[in-house]
Amino acid sequence: MAEPDPGARPNAAASNDSRAARRARLLAWAHRHRWILAVGVAALLVRLHWNLVVHPIGDYLYSDMSGYNRRANGVLSAPFATHEYTVFFPYGTTWMVAALKLVFGGDNYPAFAVWYALLGSLVVWNTMWIVHRITPRVWVAPLAGGLLTVYYPLISIGGYLLSEIPFAACLTSAAFLLIRLHDEGRKSDAWAIGVLVGIGTAIRPQMLMSVGLVGIYWLIARKAFPKITWAMLGRVALPLIIVLIGSSARVYRHTGEVGLVSTNGAINQVFGRCHNKGIYARPNARSPSTIRFAPPPLIQLEAHSALNPDAWIRLDPVFGADDSPIEWLEGFAVDEFGCTRRTCRLPGGEIEYRGYIGDQKLQRRLAAECVRRSGMAKQLYFGFVHMVQLWGYNSMWPDQADPKPKPDSPMQSWRALAEFWRRLNMILFALPALISLLWLARPHADPRRALLVLQFAAVLAVAAMYIGGVRFRLPYDPFIIALAVLVLEAAVLRGRSWRERRRVA
């Protein structure tokens, strides 16, 4: 009898059976998750239509959007040039736009629009998969995804060349993989989380707040996360550390000073601790030009405060109450040069000094001076006001400025749409999300919910420490909406349980 040839090809029938089995498993998986898949496709189509037809991304290149576009052109034209202002902003979005220009062409804005639509739909997908892992009820994840599919603020912000959508894509992807790491303990997920967190930090360093809160919570409740071990955390940390080392080296190369990702964090500290609306850096030997920064949420809060002087939520500039000189700060002045250029509605709203706008040491000293002059009680009040501003007393910029080109109907202006959805979020989603913070007290009851709530807690912490605003909240809205839906589910289940107990009784 002839011996079988070990080098012979596998039986064709067996190979066909294997392919058929894989196809059957894929079809079964697709059928099981058909609603999630359908909502994800709908989210992509909505965003493609918005970015290409309704609100073409290339038609809105001004202010911050123009800045990203201009800095990306600078990366491509002079990649090795050094200038300290280069590191004032985080570099992640700039490098992403530069990569898109390199691949698709410098002015191929339809390609950029498609990319932003893909990232926006990924945010919806990630949110649905997070909810799907938290609850077995099939209606909850599609409901969260359906709300996000038509959620105007995230659709709108995806029509601007800004950092919110790329950051939200990294943030929600990392959050989903973190929950899957808790469930399955995959090493590959830990490495991927580290990469995504690193990229997200390069886009917006506030990603580190999520990292810090998850790390602290894990230390407190380690037994609730048995598959998230020290070794897993090491795999997460390594890519992040590599990004931070490279980012710090970049800051040092451009400025000769120590920094992390960018140098604009310190000026945000000034706004948060001094509660002023604008800062002018006037020319001196180091900086030859005048530069002003003014966060739109604080400008809008000033307008509200001027119209409602007795309101409890208001802009309350520290230097309005005490504008005595700061001896060590060259050219320090309050409401002088700025008020000749802008409307000053409240005392202390515009401050100025002579020097560089990104001088971190100077601005940290200035922020510390405001803490000294105001006291801790006032600083706690500022933090609370900033958290309130995540939902109120301001509208989303750039829509708030109602830029051109505008919709045909005045009732459908960008500003009107943004304001309607701001109110809707405050009414429908904010309170349930705040209620969900109670889940942090019971990590062993449902660790997945706790991990999701921590992402929401991160934006509250960032707002309290720096400044708040509707636009700053947007990347976290997928978590807020997911938590609101999960709170609704819990309320439905509790209602059913109560009715059953009454029927039995």
C-alpha positions as CSV (number, residue, x, y, z in Angstrom):
1,M,0.0,0.0,0.0
2,A,1.4,3.4,-0.9
3,E,2.3,5.7,2.0
4,P,0.5,9.2,2.0
5,D,2.7,12.0,0.7
6,P,3.4,14.4,3.6
7,G,4.0,17.2,1.1
8,A,0.7,16.8,-0.7
9,R,-1.9,19.6,-0.6
10,P,-4.7,19.4,1.9
11,N,-7.9,17.8,0.8
12,A,-9.8,20.4,-1.3
13,A,-13.1,19.3,0.2
14,A,-11.8,19.9,3.7
15,S,-10.5,23.4,2.7
16,N,-13.9,24.3,1.2
17,D,-15.6,23.1,4.4
18,S,-13.2,25.3,6.5
19,R,-14.0,28.3,4.3
20,A,-17.7,27.6,4.5
21,A,-17.5,27.3,8.3
22,R,-15.7,30.7,8.5
23,R,-18.3,32.3,6.2
24,A,-21.1,30.8,8.3
25,R,-19.6,32.2,11.5
26,L,-19.1,35.6,9.9
27,L,-22.7,35.7,8.7
28,A,-24.0,34.6,12.1
29,W,-21.9,37.3,13.8
30,A,-23.2,39.9,11.3
31,H,-26.8,38.8,11.8
32,R,-26.4,38.9,15.6
33,H,-25.0,42.5,15.4
34,R,-27.0,43.7,12.4
35,W,-28.5,46.7,14.2
36,I,-25.0,47.9,15.3
37,L,-23.7,47.4,11.8
38,A,-26.6,49.2,10.2
39,V,-26.3,52.2,12.6
40,G,-22.6,52.4,12.0
41,V,-23.1,52.6,8.2
42,A,-25.8,55.2,8.7
43,A,-23.4,57.3,10.8
44,L,-20.8,57.2,8.1
45,L,-23.2,58.2,5.3
46,V,-24.5,61.1,7.4
47,R,-21.0,62.4,8.0
48,L,-19.9,62.0,4.4
49,H,-23.0,64.0,3.2
50,W,-22.3,66.7,5.8
51,N,-18.6,67.1,5.2
52,L,-18.8,66.9,1.4
53,V,-22.2,68.6,0.6
54,V,-23.8,70.5,3.5
55,H,-20.7,71.8,5.2
56,P,-17.6,71.3,3.0
57,I,-14.6,71.2,5.2
58,G,-12.5,73.3,2.7
59,D,-15.0,76.2,2.9
60,Y,-14.4,76.9,6.6
61,L,-10.6,77.5,6.8
62,Y,-10.3,80.5,9.1
63,S,-9.1,81.1,12.7
64,D,-8.1,77.7,14.4
65,M,-8.8,75.8,11.2
66,S,-6.6,78.0,9.2
67,G,-3.9,77.6,11.8
68,Y,-3.9,73.8,11.5
69,N,-3.8,74.1,7.7
70,R,-1.0,76.7,7.9
71,R,1.1,74.7,10.4
72,A,0.7,71.5,8.3
73,N,2.0,73.4,5.3
74,G,5.0,74.5,7.4
75,V,5.7,70.9,8.4
76,L,5.9,69.9,4.8
77,S,7.8,72.9,3.5
78,A,10.4,73.2,6.3
79,P,10.2,70.1,8.5
80,F,13.5,70.8,10.3
81,A,13.0,74.5,11.0
82,T,12.9,75.5,14.7
83,H,10.8,78.3,16.2
84,E,9.4,78.3,19.8
85,Y,5.8,79.2,18.7
86,T,5.8,75.9,16.8
87,V,5.3,74.0,20.1
88,F,2.7,76.4,21.5
89,F,0.0,74.0,20.3
90,P,-0.1,70.2,20.4
91,Y,1.3,68.7,17.2
92,G,-0.9,65.7,16.7
93,T,-3.6,67.2,14.5
94,T,-1.0,69.3,12.6
95,W,1.0,66.2,11.7
96,M,-2.2,64.3,10.8
97,V,-3.2,67.1,8.4
98,A,0.3,67.2,7.0
99,A,0.2,63.4,6.3
100,L,-3.2,63.8,4.5
101,K,-1.6,66.6,2.4
102,L,1.4,64.4,1.6
103,V,-0.8,61.5,0.5
104,F,-3.8,63.2,-1.1
105,G,-2.4,66.6,-2.1
106,G,-2.1,69.9,-0.3
107,D,-5.5,71.3,-1.2
108,N,-7.5,68.1,-1.6
109,Y,-10.1,69.0,1.0
110,P,-12.7,66.5,-0.1
111,A,-10.2,63.8,0.9
112,F,-9.8,65.5,4.3
113,A,-13.6,65.5,4.5
114,V,-13.8,61.8,3.9
115,W,-11.1,61.1,6.5
116,Y,-12.9,63.2,9.1
117,A,-16.2,61.4,8.2
118,L,-14.5,58.0,8.8
119,L,-13.1,59.1,12.1
120,G,-16.5,60.5,13.1
121,S,-18.2,57.3,12.3
122,L,-15.5,55.3,14.2
123,V,-16.5,57.3,17.3
124,V,-20.1,56.1,16.9
125,W,-19.0,52.5,16.3
126,N,-16.7,52.5,19.3
127,T,-19.5,53.8,21.5
128,M,-21.9,51.1,20.4
129,W,-19.4,48.4,21.0
130,I,-18.6,49.8,24.5
131,V,-22.3,49.8,25.4
132,H,-22.7,46.3,23.9
133,R,-20.1,44.9,26.2
134,I,-21.6,46.6,29.2
135,T,-25.2,45.4,28.7
136,P,-26.6,42.3,27.0
137,R,-29.9,44.0,26.0
138,V,-29.9,44.3,22.3
139,W,-31.7,47.7,22.1
140,V,-29.3,49.7,24.2
141,A,-26.2,49.9,22.0
142,P,-28.2,50.8,18.8
143,L,-30.1,53.4,20.7
144,A,-26.8,55.1,21.8
145,G,-25.5,54.8,18.3
146,G,-28.7,56.1,16.8
147,L,-28.5,59.2,19.0
148,L,-24.9,59.8,18.0
149,T,-25.6,59.3,14.4
150,V,-27.9,62.3,14.3
151,Y,-26.2,64.2,17.1
152,Y,-25.5,67.6,15.5
153,P,-22.6,68.9,17.6
154,L,-20.3,66.0,16.7
155,I,-21.5,66.0,13.1
156,S,-20.9,69.8,12.9
157,I,-17.4,69.8,14.5
158,G,-16.4,67.1,12.0
159,G,-17.0,69.7,9.3
160,Y,-14.1,71.8,10.6
161,L,-10.4,71.1,10.4
162,L,-10.0,70.8,14.2
163,S,-8.7,68.4,16.8
164,E,-11.9,67.3,18.4
165,I,-12.9,64.4,16.1
166,P,-9.4,62.9,15.8
167,F,-9.1,63.1,19.6
168,A,-12.6,61.6,20.1
169,A,-11.6,58.7,17.8
170,C,-8.5,57.9,19.8
171,L,-10.3,58.4,23.1
172,T,-13.3,56.1,22.3
173,S,-11.1,53.5,20.7
174,A,-8.9,53.4,23.8
175,A,-11.9,53.2,26.1
176,F,-13.4,50.3,24.1
177,L,-10.1,48.4,24.2
178,L,-9.7,49.0,27.9
179,I,-13.1,47.4,28.6
180,R,-12.2,44.5,26.3
181,L,-8.8,44.2,28.2
182,H,-10.8,43.9,31.4
183,D,-13.0,41.2,29.8
184,E,-10.4,39.1,27.9
185,G,-6.9,40.2,29.0
186,R,-5.4,40.4,25.5
187,K,-1.8,41.6,25.4
188,S,-2.5,43.0,22.0
189,D,-5.2,45.2,23.4
190,A,-2.8,46.6,26.0
191,W,-0.3,47.5,23.4
192,A,-3.0,49.1,21.2
193,I,-4.3,51.2,24.1
194,G,-0.8,52.5,24.7
195,V,-0.4,53.5,21.1
196,L,-3.9,55.2,21.0
197,V,-3.3,57.0,24.2
198,G,0.0,58.2,22.9
199,I,-1.5,59.5,19.7
200,G,-4.4,61.1,21.6
201,T,-1.9,62.8,24.0
202,A,-0.1,64.3,21.0
203,I,-3.5,65.6,19.7
204,R,-4.8,66.9,23.1
205,P,-2.7,66.3,26.2
206,Q,-5.9,66.2,28.3
207,M,-5.9,62.5,27.4
208,L,-3.5,62.2,30.3
209,M,-6.3,63.0,32.7
210,S,-8.2,59.9,31.6
211,V,-5.0,57.9,32.0
212,G,-4.4,59.3,35.5
213,L,-8.0,58.7,36.7
214,V,-8.0,55.1,35.4
215,G,-4.6,54.4,37.0
216,I,-5.7,55.8,40.4
217,Y,-9.0,54.0,40.3
218,W,-7.3,50.7,39.4
219,L,-5.0,51.1,42.4
220,I,-8.0,51.6,44.7
221,A,-10.1,48.8,43.3
222,R,-7.6,46.4,41.8
223,K,-9.6,43.3,42.7
224,A,-12.4,44.4,40.4
225,F,-10.0,44.2,37.4
226,P,-8.2,40.8,37.7
227,K,-7.1,40.7,34.1
228,I,-5.6,44.3,34.2
229,T,-2.3,43.4,35.8
230,W,0.9,45.3,36.3
231,A,2.3,43.6,33.2
232,M,-0.7,44.8,31.2
233,L,-0.3,48.3,32.5
234,G,3.4,48.2,31.5
235,R,2.4,47.3,28.0
236,V,0.1,50.3,27.9
237,A,2.7,52.6,29.4
238,L,5.6,51.8,27.1
239,P,4.2,53.4,23.9
240,L,2.9,56.3,25.8
241,I,6.3,56.9,27.4
242,I,7.9,56.8,24.0
243,V,5.5,59.4,22.7
244,L,6.1,61.6,25.7
245,I,9.9,61.4,25.5
246,G,9.7,62.3,21.8
247,S,7.3,65.1,22.5
248,S,9.5,66.5,25.3
249,A,12.5,66.3,23.0
250,R,10.6,68.3,20.4
251,V,9.7,71.0,22.9
252,Y,13.3,71.2,24.0
253,R,14.6,71.4,20.5
254,H,12.3,74.3,19.6
255,T,12.5,76.3,22.9
256,G,15.6,75.0,24.9
257,E,13.2,74.5,27.8
258,V,11.6,71.5,29.5
259,G,8.1,70.7,28.4
260,L,5.8,67.8,27.7
261,V,3.7,68.1,24.5
262,S,3.0,71.8,24.0
263,T,3.4,75.1,25.9
264,N,-0.2,76.3,25.9
265,G,-1.2,74.5,29.0
266,A,0.2,77.2,31.2
267,I,-1.8,80.0,29.6
268,N,-5.0,77.9,30.1
269,Q,-4.0,77.8,33.8
270,V,-4.0,81.6,33.9
271,F,-7.5,81.7,32.4
272,G,-8.7,79.1,34.9
273,R,-7.1,80.7,38.0
274,C,-7.4,84.4,37.1
275,H,-10.9,84.1,35.5
276,N,-10.2,86.7,32.9
277,K,-11.3,86.6,29.3
278,G,-8.2,87.8,27.4
279,I,-4.4,87.9,27.6
280,Y,-2.2,90.1,25.5
281,A,1.5,89.3,25.2
282,R,3.0,92.6,24.1
283,P,6.4,93.0,22.3
284,N,9.7,93.0,24.1
285,A,13.3,91.8,23.3
286,R,12.2,88.1,23.2
287,S,8.9,88.5,21.3
288,P,8.6,91.1,18.5
289,S,4.8,91.1,18.1
290,T,1.6,91.4,20.0
291,I,-0.4,88.2,20.4
292,R,-3.8,87.8,22.1
293,F,-5.6,84.7,23.3
294,A,-9.2,84.7,24.5
295,P,-11.3,81.5,25.0
296,P,-14.8,82.0,23.5
297,P,-16.5,80.4,26.5
298,L,-15.1,83.1,28.8
299,I,-15.9,85.8,26.3
300,Q,-19.5,84.6,26.3
301,L,-19.6,84.3,30.1
302,E,-18.4,87.9,30.4
303,A,-21.3,89.0,28.2
304,H,-23.7,87.1,30.3
305,S,-22.2,88.5,33.5
306,A,-22.5,92.1,32.3
307,L,-26.1,91.6,31.5
308,N,-26.8,89.8,34.7
309,P,-24.6,91.3,37.4
310,D,-26.3,89.5,40.2
311,A,-26.1,86.0,38.6
312,W,-24.4,83.4,40.7
313,I,-22.7,81.8,37.7
314,R,-20.5,84.6,36.3
315,L,-17.1,85.7,35.2
316,D,-15.3,87.1,38.3
317,P,-11.8,88.3,37.3
318,V,-9.3,88.2,40.1
319,F,-7.6,91.4,38.9
320,G,-11.0,93.2,38.8
321,A,-10.9,93.1,42.6
322,D,-7.2,93.5,43.1
323,D,-5.3,95.1,40.2
324,S,-2.2,96.1,42.2
325,P,1.1,95.9,40.3
326,I,3.1,92.7,39.9
327,E,6.6,93.9,40.3
328,W,8.4,90.9,38.7
329,L,6.1,90.9,35.5
330,E,7.3,93.3,32.8
331,G,4.6,95.6,31.4
332,F,1.8,94.1,33.6
333,A,-1.4,96.0,33.1
334,V,-5.1,95.5,33.5
335,D,-7.7,96.7,31.1
336,E,-5.4,99.1,29.2
337,F,-4.2,98.1,25.7
338,G,-6.8,95.3,25.5
339,C,-9.7,97.6,26.2
340,T,-8.7,99.9,23.4
341,R,-9.0,97.0,21.0
342,R,-11.9,95.1,22.5
343,T,-15.1,95.6,24.4
344,C,-14.4,95.5,28.1
345,R,-17.6,94.7,30.0
346,L,-16.1,93.8,33.4
347,P,-13.1,95.1,35.3
348,G,-10.1,92.8,35.2
349,G,-11.2,91.0,32.0
350,E,-8.1,91.9,29.9
351,I,-4.6,91.6,31.2
352,E,-1.3,92.1,29.5
353,Y,2.4,91.8,29.9
354,R,5.5,92.2,27.8
355,G,7.0,88.9,26.6
356,Y,6.2,85.7,24.8
357,I,2.7,84.2,24.8
358,G,4.0,80.7,25.5
359,D,6.3,81.6,28.4
360,Q,5.3,78.7,30.8
361,K,7.3,79.9,33.8
362,L,5.9,83.4,33.6
363,Q,2.3,82.1,33.2
364,R,2.6,79.6,36.0
365,R,3.8,82.4,38.3
366,L,0.9,84.6,37.1
367,A,-1.6,81.8,37.8
368,A,-0.1,81.3,41.3
369,E,-0.4,85.0,42.0
370,C,-4.1,84.8,41.2
371,V,-4.5,81.9,43.6
372,R,-2.8,83.9,46.3
373,R,-4.9,87.0,45.7
374,S,-8.3,85.2,45.4
375,G,-8.0,82.4,48.0
376,M,-8.9,78.8,47.7
377,A,-12.7,79.3,48.2
378,K,-12.8,81.5,45.1
379,Q,-10.7,79.0,43.2
380,L,-13.1,76.2,44.1
381,Y,-15.9,78.5,42.8
382,F,-14.0,79.0,39.5
383,G,-13.7,75.3,39.1
384,F,-17.4,74.8,39.7
385,V,-18.2,77.5,37.1
386,H,-16.0,75.9,34.6
387,M,-17.8,72.5,35.0
388,V,-21.2,74.3,34.6
389,Q,-19.8,75.8,31.4
390,L,-19.5,72.4,29.9
391,W,-23.3,72.7,29.3
392,G,-24.3,76.3,29.9
393,Y,-23.5,80.0,29.5
394,N,-21.8,79.5,26.2
395,S,-22.4,78.0,22.7
396,M,-20.2,75.8,20.6
397,W,-17.5,77.7,18.7
398,P,-17.1,77.9,15.6
399,D,-20.9,77.5,15.1
400,Q,-21.4,80.2,17.7
401,A,-19.8,82.7,15.3
402,D,-22.3,81.7,12.6
403,P,-19.6,81.5,9.9
404,K,-20.3,81.9,6.2
405,P,-21.4,80.2,4.0
406,K,-24.6,79.8,5.9
407,P,-27.7,77.6,5.4
408,D,-30.5,79.1,3.3
409,S,-33.0,79.3,6.2
410,P,-32.1,81.7,9.1
411,M,-33.9,79.3,11.4
412,Q,-31.2,76.7,10.5
413,S,-28.2,78.9,11.0
414,W,-25.2,77.2,12.5
415,R,-25.6,79.3,15.7
416,A,-29.2,78.3,16.1
417,L,-28.6,74.6,15.5
418,A,-25.7,74.6,18.0
419,E,-27.8,76.4,20.6
420,F,-30.7,74.0,20.2
421,W,-28.5,70.9,20.7
422,R,-26.7,72.5,23.6
423,R,-30.0,72.8,25.4
424,L,-31.0,69.3,24.3
425,N,-27.8,67.8,25.8
426,M,-28.3,69.7,29.0
427,I,-31.9,68.5,29.4
428,L,-31.6,64.9,28.2
429,F,-28.1,63.7,28.8
430,A,-26.3,65.8,31.4
431,L,-28.3,64.8,34.5
432,P,-28.3,61.0,33.8
433,A,-24.5,61.2,33.1
434,L,-24.0,63.0,36.4
435,I,-26.1,60.4,38.2
436,S,-23.9,57.7,36.7
437,L,-21.0,59.0,38.7
438,L,-22.5,56.9,41.6
439,W,-21.4,53.8,39.7
440,L,-17.8,54.6,40.7
441,A,-18.7,53.8,44.3
442,R,-19.4,50.1,43.3
443,P,-16.6,48.9,41.0
444,H,-17.1,45.3,41.9
445,A,-20.8,45.4,40.9
446,D,-20.0,46.4,37.3
447,P,-16.4,47.3,36.5
448,R,-17.1,48.0,32.9
449,R,-19.6,50.8,33.8
450,A,-17.0,52.2,36.2
451,L,-14.4,52.4,33.4
452,L,-16.8,54.2,31.2
453,V,-17.8,56.7,34.0
454,L,-14.1,57.5,34.5
455,Q,-13.9,58.9,31.0
456,F,-16.7,61.3,31.8
457,A,-15.1,62.2,35.2
458,A,-12.0,63.1,33.2
459,V,-13.7,66.0,31.4
460,L,-15.1,67.3,34.6
461,A,-11.7,67.3,36.2
462,V,-10.1,69.0,33.2
463,A,-12.7,71.7,33.2
464,A,-12.3,72.3,37.0
465,M,-8.5,72.6,36.7
466,Y,-8.4,74.7,33.5
467,I,-11.5,76.0,31.7
468,G,-14.8,74.6,30.6
469,G,-16.9,75.0,27.5
470,V,-19.3,73.2,25.2
471,R,-16.6,72.6,22.6
472,F,-14.2,71.2,25.2
473,R,-16.9,68.7,26.2
474,L,-17.6,67.5,22.6
475,P,-15.0,64.6,22.5
476,Y,-16.6,63.2,25.6
477,D,-20.2,63.5,24.4
478,P,-20.2,59.8,23.2
479,F,-19.5,58.7,26.8
480,I,-22.1,61.2,28.2
481,I,-24.8,59.9,25.7
482,A,-23.8,56.2,26.4
483,L,-24.1,56.8,30.2
484,A,-27.5,58.5,29.7
485,V,-28.8,55.5,27.8
486,L,-27.4,53.1,30.4
487,V,-29.1,55.1,33.2
488,L,-32.3,54.9,31.2
489,E,-31.9,51.1,30.9
490,A,-31.3,50.9,34.6
491,A,-34.4,52.9,35.3
492,V,-36.5,50.7,32.9
493,L,-35.3,47.6,34.7
494,R,-36.0,49.1,38.1
495,G,-39.5,50.0,37.0
496,R,-40.2,46.5,35.7
497,S,-38.9,45.0,38.9
498,W,-41.1,47.4,41.0
499,R,-44.2,46.5,38.9
500,E,-43.5,42.7,39.2
501,R,-43.2,43.0,43.0
502,R,-46.5,44.9,43.2
503,R,-48.2,42.2,41.1
504,V,-46.9,39.4,43.3
505,A,-47.9,41.3,46.4
